[in-house]
Amino acid sequence: MSKTKLFSVLLIEDNPGDERLIREYLKEADDTKFEVSSVVTLAAAIKSLSANKVEAILLDLALPDSQGLETFYKLNKQFPAIPIIILTGLDDKEIAATAMQHGAQD
């Protein structure tokens, strides 16, 4: 029997429905328990990350105070050691490739 791992994540998502869905997906993990904190703006994310340690960031690219890849660039510049997984409803392979070239994990 494997031991359950605890993994802390900051979810940056302004859509409550998407937030609930992501939390439900994370609950389905077999051997990892996710401790999820969430914020709805980039400014709140930066404040939270400055005060709290997380092991990964789940990032929506469309936030009230930041849009597109600039959202990722700003966050990655300030917290380069934290893996960032970009969440987006856009089916844009160019954006995905560009983000990964600049350090996004997925």
ChimeraX attribute file (.defattr): number of C-alpha atoms within 10 A of each C-alpha:
attribute: neighborCount
match mode: 1-to-1
recipient: residues
	/A:1	4
	/A:2	7
	/A:3	7
	/A:4	11
	/A:5	11
	/A:6	12
	/A:7	13
	/A:8	17
	/A:9	19
	/A:10	23
	/A:11	22
	/A:12	24
	/A:13	25
	/A:14	18
	/A:15	12
	/A:16	10
	/A:17	9
	/A:18	13
	/A:19	16
	/A:20	11
	/A:21	11
	/A:22	16
	/A:23	15
	/A:24	11
	/A:25	9
	/A:26	15
	/A:27	13
	/A:28	11
	/A:29	11
	/A:30	10
	/A:31	12
	/A:32	15
	/A:33	15
	/A:34	17
	/A:35	15
	/A:36	17
	/A:37	15
	/A:38	18
	/A:39	17
	/A:40	19
	/A:41	18
	/A:42	25
	/A:43	14
	/A:44	14
	/A:45	21
	/A:46	16
	/A:47	11
	/A:48	16
	/A:49	16
	/A:50	11
	/A:51	9
	/A:52	11
	/A:53	12
	/A:54	17
	/A:55	14
	/A:56	18
	/A:57	27
	/A:58	19
	/A:59	23
	/A:60	26
	/A:61	22
	/A:62	21
	/A:63	18
	/A:64	12
	/A:65	11
	/A:66	16
	/A:67	13
	/A:68	13
	/A:69	18
	/A:70	13
	/A:71	19
	/A:72	22
	/A:73	16
	/A:74	14
	/A:75	20
	/A:76	18
	/A:77	10
	/A:78	12
	/A:79	15
	/A:80	13
	/A:81	11
	/A:82	17
	/A:83	18
	/A:84	24
	/A:85	19
	/A:86	20
	/A:87	19
	/A:88	15
	/A:89	8
	/A:90	9
	/A:91	8
	/A:92	9
	/A:93	9
	/A:94	9
	/A:95	14
	/A:96	17
	/A:97	12
	/A:98	12
	/A:99	20
	/A:100	15
	/A:101	10
	/A:102	12
	/A:103	17
	/A:104	21
	/A:105	14
	/A:106	13
